[in-house]
């Protein structure tokens, strides 16, 4: 199962997220659930870094991906991250045994 943890601040703004695990819905390299999750996460990171030029902390390992904003979230940053979450939520709805989203507030 892929577990995605979204960390929000007291104002509900996304401060960071991490994703861990595998969907295991198909053999490695053919799993469209993993591919969808990975694509949404990577596109969001590219948007933050390359388009908005936001500083982030990025940790990546096998089956693990974590992102944390270096600065306070702004409207553009939130638009990218909330769009990512919308896409991930739809994947989780279609694949509840393979994708789980958890949110925390700090």
N, CA and C of each residue as an Amber inpcrd file, in Angstrom:
protein
   318
   0.8300000  -1.1810000   0.0000000   0.0000000   0.0000000   0.0000000
   0.8750000   1.2450000   0.0000000   0.4350000   2.2600000  -0.7280000
   1.0900000   3.5610000  -0.6910000   0.3960000   4.3890000   0.3830000
   1.1630000   4.9050000   1.3160000   0.6340000   5.7960000   2.3430000
   1.1980000   7.1780000   2.0880000   0.2870000   8.1390000   1.9660000
   0.6660000   9.5260000   1.7240000   0.2720000  10.3260000   2.9550000
   1.2450000  11.0010000   3.5450000   1.0000000  11.8240000   4.7270000
   1.1410000  13.2900000   4.3310000   0.0820000  14.0520000   4.5700000
   0.0670000  15.4750000   4.2710000   0.1770000  16.2240000   5.5900000
   1.1340000  17.1360000   5.6880000   1.2970000  17.9330000   6.9060000
   0.8120000  19.3510000   6.6290000  -0.1400000  19.8030000   7.4490000
  -0.7030000  21.1470000   7.3070000  -0.3560000  21.9840000   8.5320000
  -0.3460000  23.3040000   8.3430000  -0.1340000  24.1880000   9.4860000
  -1.4780000  24.5210000  10.1350000  -1.4650000  25.3730000  11.1340000
  -2.7000000  25.6900000  11.8770000  -3.7550000  26.3650000  11.0020000
  -3.3280000  26.9400000   9.8690000  -4.2590000  27.5880000   8.9380000
  -4.6840000  26.6700000   7.7890000  -4.3600000  25.4000000   7.8980000
  -4.6800000  24.3730000   6.9090000  -3.8080000  24.4170000   5.6540000
  -2.7760000  25.2480000   5.6310000  -1.8730000  25.2910000   4.4840000
  -0.9310000  24.0860000   4.5230000  -0.6480000  23.5340000   3.3630000
   0.2430000  22.3730000   3.2730000   1.6820000  22.8300000   3.4810000
   2.3670000  22.2030000   4.4510000   3.7750000  22.5000000   4.7390000
   4.7070000  21.4540000   4.1570000   4.1790000  20.2590000   3.9410000
   4.9920000  19.1800000   3.4190000   4.1710000  17.9230000   3.2490000
   4.8030000  16.9110000   2.6720000   4.1270000  15.6280000   2.4940000
   5.1740000  14.5430000   2.3060000   4.7540000  13.3060000   2.5170000
   5.6180000  12.1690000   2.2000000   4.7480000  11.0420000   1.6640000
   5.3360000  10.2290000   0.8420000   4.6650000   9.0540000   0.2850000
   5.6080000   7.8750000   0.4410000   5.0520000   6.7610000   0.9040000
   5.8560000   5.5590000   1.1280000   5.0810000   4.3280000   0.6820000
   5.8160000   3.3710000   0.1670000   5.2270000   2.0870000  -0.1610000
   4.9880000   1.8810000  -1.6400000   4.3810000   0.7450000  -1.9470000
   4.0440000   0.3590000  -3.3120000   2.5690000  -0.0060000  -3.3730000
   1.9350000   0.2680000  -4.4920000   0.5220000  -0.0680000  -4.6620000
   0.3180000  -1.5670000  -4.8330000   1.2780000  -2.2220000  -5.4780000
   1.2090000  -3.6670000  -5.7150000  -0.0490000  -4.0930000  -6.4760000
  -0.4360000  -3.2790000  -7.4670000  -1.5900000  -3.6490000  -8.2850000
  -1.1700000  -4.3210000  -9.5960000   0.1320000  -4.3290000  -9.8710000
   0.6710000  -4.9510000 -11.0840000   2.1630000  -5.1700000 -10.8620000
   2.8040000  -5.9400000 -11.7410000   4.2500000  -6.1360000 -11.6200000
   5.0070000  -4.8060000 -11.6840000   6.1830000  -4.7890000 -11.0790000
   7.0370000  -3.6030000 -11.0880000   7.2310000  -3.1060000 -12.5150000
   7.0580000  -1.8180000 -12.7010000   7.2020000  -1.2320000 -14.0230000
   5.9200000  -1.2100000 -14.8290000   4.8770000  -1.8700000 -14.3410000
   3.5970000  -1.9110000 -15.0440000   2.4440000  -1.4340000 -14.1720000
   2.7350000  -0.9600000 -12.9860000   1.7100000  -0.5840000 -12.0150000
   1.2510000   0.8520000 -12.2800000   0.0470000   1.0080000 -12.8500000
  -0.4220000   2.3500000 -13.1920000  -0.8190000   3.1640000 -11.9630000
  -1.1340000   2.5060000 -10.8680000  -1.4440000   3.2450000  -9.6400000
  -0.1680000   3.9040000  -9.1160000   0.9100000   3.1500000  -9.0390000
   2.2030000   3.7220000  -8.6300000   2.6220000   4.8230000  -9.5970000
   2.4390000   4.5830000 -10.8690000   2.8260000   5.5790000 -11.8730000
   2.0250000   6.8660000 -11.7130000   0.7380000   6.7440000 -11.4470000
  -0.0960000   7.9250000 -11.2610000   0.3110000   8.7300000 -10.0440000
   0.5320000   8.0410000  -8.9300000   0.9630000   8.7210000  -7.7000000
   2.3110000   9.3950000  -7.9220000   3.2450000   8.6750000  -8.4980000
   4.5830000   9.2280000  -8.7490000   4.5270000  10.4400000  -9.6640000
   3.7220000  10.3710000 -10.6890000   3.6140000  11.4730000 -11.6410000
   3.0610000  12.7250000 -10.9810000   2.0160000  12.5850000 -10.1910000
   1.4510000  13.7490000  -9.5080000   2.4590000  14.3790000  -8.5490000
   3.1500000  13.5500000  -7.8000000   4.1340000  14.0630000  -6.8390000
   5.2860000  14.7500000  -7.5690000   5.8360000  14.1030000  -8.5790000
   6.9670000  14.6830000  -9.2950000   6.5780000  15.9650000 -10.0230000
   5.3940000  16.0140000 -10.6230000   4.9560000  17.2270000 -11.3060000
   4.8080000  18.3770000 -10.3130000   4.3350000  18.0740000  -9.1200000
   4.2050000  19.1090000  -8.0890000   5.5630000  19.6370000  -7.6570000
   6.5090000  18.7390000  -7.4670000   7.8650000  19.1570000  -7.0940000
   8.4700000  20.0120000  -8.2000000   8.3120000  19.6090000  -9.4520000
   8.8260000  20.4070000 -10.5650000   8.1760000  21.7860000 -10.5810000
   6.8780000  21.8480000 -10.3380000   6.1830000  23.1310000 -10.3050000
   6.7110000  24.0400000  -9.2140000   6.9240000  23.4560000  -8.0300000
   7.4390000  24.2490000  -6.9120000   8.8560000  24.7460000  -7.1770000
   9.7170000  23.8450000  -7.6000000  11.1270000  24.1870000  -7.7850000
  11.3950000  24.9850000  -9.0640000  10.9150000  24.4920000 -10.1610000
  11.2950000  25.0580000 -11.4510000  10.4310000  26.2380000 -11.8820000
   9.1520000  26.1620000 -11.6030000   8.2630000  27.2370000 -12.0360000
   8.1890000  28.3580000 -11.0000000   7.9390000  27.9910000  -9.7540000
   7.7940000  29.0040000  -8.7050000   9.1150000  29.3670000  -8.0340000
  10.1470000  28.5530000  -8.2630000  11.4660000  28.7860000  -7.6500000
  11.4060000  28.7430000  -6.1210000  10.5760000  27.8590000  -5.5700000
  10.4480000  27.7250000  -4.1200000  11.5320000  26.7940000  -3.6000000
  12.0420000  27.1120000  -2.4370000  13.0200000  26.2450000  -1.7790000
  12.2790000  25.1400000  -1.0490000  12.7070000  23.9050000  -1.2850000
  12.1190000  22.7610000  -0.5970000  13.2270000  21.8320000  -0.1380000
  12.8910000  21.0220000   0.8450000  13.7520000  19.9180000   1.2470000
  13.1500000  18.6660000   0.6260000  13.9650000  17.9300000  -0.0750000
  13.5010000  16.7480000  -0.7870000  14.3250000  15.5510000  -0.3500000
  13.6510000  14.4950000   0.0710000  14.3160000  13.2430000   0.4180000
  13.6750000  12.1480000  -0.4150000  14.5170000  11.3960000  -1.1040000
  14.0120000  10.3660000  -1.9870000  14.8130000   9.0920000  -1.7860000
  14.1120000   7.9970000  -1.6320000  14.7270000   6.6770000  -1.5120000
  13.7890000   5.6840000  -2.1880000  14.1830000   4.4370000  -2.2130000
  13.3200000   3.4160000  -2.8020000  11.9830000   3.3900000  -2.0800000
  10.9180000   3.6090000  -2.8110000   9.5470000   3.5660000  -2.2890000
   9.2720000   4.6260000  -1.2290000  10.0110000   5.7150000  -1.2450000
   9.8100000   6.7830000  -0.2690000  10.1660000   8.1360000  -0.8890000
   9.3060000   9.1080000  -0.6310000   9.4830000  10.4390000  -1.1970000
   8.9410000  11.4360000  -0.1940000   9.7540000  12.3880000   0.2580000
   9.3080000  13.3720000   1.2470000   9.6950000  14.7750000   0.7930000
   8.7670000  15.7100000   0.9550000   8.9740000  17.0980000   0.5670000
   8.5280000  17.9900000   1.7140000   9.3310000  18.9950000   1.9840000
   8.9900000  19.9800000   3.0180000   9.3340000  21.3580000   2.4700000
   8.4180000  22.3060000   2.6330000   8.6570000  23.6730000   2.1950000
   9.6490000  24.3380000   3.1340000  10.5950000  25.0860000   2.5720000
  11.5840000  25.7990000   3.3920000  10.9890000  27.0730000   3.9750000
  10.0280000  27.6680000   3.2640000   9.4190000  28.9180000   3.6940000
   7.9230000  28.7260000   3.9120000   7.2860000  29.7510000   4.4550000
   5.8410000  29.6990000   4.6850000   5.1120000  29.5430000   3.3440000
   4.0540000  28.7490000   3.3310000   3.3040000  28.5420000   2.0920000
   2.6190000  29.8370000   1.6320000   2.5530000  30.0310000   0.3220000
   1.8030000  31.1560000  -0.2320000   0.7150000  30.6030000  -1.1500000
  -0.0700000  31.4790000  -1.7590000  -1.2090000  31.0400000  -2.5700000
  -0.7940000  30.1840000  -3.7620000   0.2800000  30.5470000  -4.4450000
   0.7080000  29.7750000  -5.6070000   1.2140000  28.3870000  -5.2020000
   1.9760000  28.3520000  -4.1380000   2.4780000  27.0760000  -3.6230000
   1.2990000  26.1770000  -3.2420000   0.3320000  26.7640000  -2.5620000
  -0.8340000  25.9960000  -2.1470000  -1.6430000  25.5010000  -3.3290000
  -1.7410000  26.2940000  -4.3810000  -2.4800000  25.8640000  -5.5700000
  -1.8630000  24.5960000  -6.1540000  -0.5480000  24.5610000  -6.2340000
   0.1270000  23.3670000  -6.7570000  -0.1010000  22.1800000  -5.8330000
   0.1100000  22.3730000  -4.5340000  -0.0020000  21.2500000  -3.5970000
  -1.4400000  20.7610000  -3.4500000  -2.4070000  21.6670000  -3.4190000
  -3.8060000  21.2420000  -3.3070000  -4.2680000  20.5210000  -4.5720000
  -3.7550000  20.9330000  -5.7240000  -4.0750000  20.2260000  -6.9680000
  -3.4930000  18.8160000  -6.9390000  -2.2720000  18.6860000  -6.4370000
  -1.6700000  17.3630000  -6.2720000  -2.5560000  16.4970000  -5.3720000
  -2.9890000  17.0670000  -4.2480000  -3.8180000  16.3190000  -3.2930000
  -5.1490000  15.9080000  -3.9320000  -5.7510000  16.7840000  -4.7410000
  -6.9880000  16.4210000  -5.4320000  -6.7800000  15.1880000  -6.3050000
  -5.6970000  15.1840000  -7.0730000  -5.3980000  14.0390000  -7.9260000
  -5.1250000  12.7760000  -7.1290000  -4.3490000  12.8970000  -6.0570000
  -4.0540000  11.7380000  -5.2100000  -5.3190000  11.1980000  -4.5490000
  -6.2010000  12.0970000  -4.1550000  -7.4630000  11.6870000  -3.5220000
  -8.3220000  10.8880000  -4.4960000  -8.3450000  11.3050000  -5.7390000
  -9.1180000  10.5630000  -6.7420000  -8.5220000   9.1810000  -6.9780000
  -7.2010000   9.0910000  -7.0350000  -6.5640000   7.7800000  -7.1790000
  -6.8940000   6.9120000  -5.9640000  -6.8450000   7.4900000  -4.7650000
  -7.1540000   6.7310000  -3.5480000  -8.6100000   6.2580000  -3.5410000
  -9.5350000   7.0690000  -4.0450000 -10.9490000   6.6620000  -4.1090000
 -11.1360000   5.4590000  -5.0250000 -10.4000000   5.4510000  -6.1390000
 -10.5110000   4.3490000  -7.0970000  -9.7500000   3.0990000  -6.6540000
  -8.7760000   3.2900000  -5.7520000  -7.9030000   2.1940000  -5.3160000
  -7.7300000   2.2110000  -3.8000000  -8.8070000   2.0700000  -3.0340000
  -8.7190000   2.2110000  -1.5740000  -7.8580000   1.1470000  -0.8870000
  -7.6280000   0.0340000  -1.5320000  -6.7740000  -0.9940000  -0.9400000
  -5.2980000  -0.7760000  -1.2610000  -5.0300000   0.2110000  -2.1280000
  -3.6570000   0.4370000  -2.5720000  -3.0940000   1.8000000  -2.1890000
  -3.9710000   2.7750000  -1.9140000  -3.5170000   4.1340000  -1.6140000
  -4.3050000   4.6760000  -0.4200000  -3.5740000   5.2110000   0.5430000
  -4.2020000   5.8010000   1.7430000  -3.5940000   7.1800000   1.9500000
  -4.4610000   8.1580000   2.2450000  -4.0030000   9.5240000   2.5030000
  -4.3470000   9.8900000   3.9310000  -3.3300000  10.3560000   4.6680000
  -3.4990000  10.7850000   6.0470000  -3.0830000  12.2460000   6.1470000
  -3.8070000  13.0250000   6.9150000  -3.4600000  14.4340000   7.0840000
  -3.2560000  14.7450000   8.5650000  -2.2720000  15.5950000   8.8560000
  -2.0290000  16.0400000  10.2240000  -1.8580000  17.5440000  10.2240000
  -2.1380000  18.1320000  11.3690000  -1.9950000  19.5760000  11.5350000
  -0.9750000  19.8290000  12.6250000  -0.0050000  20.7000000  12.3350000
   1.0310000  21.0430000  13.3220000   1.2270000  22.5190000  13.3820000
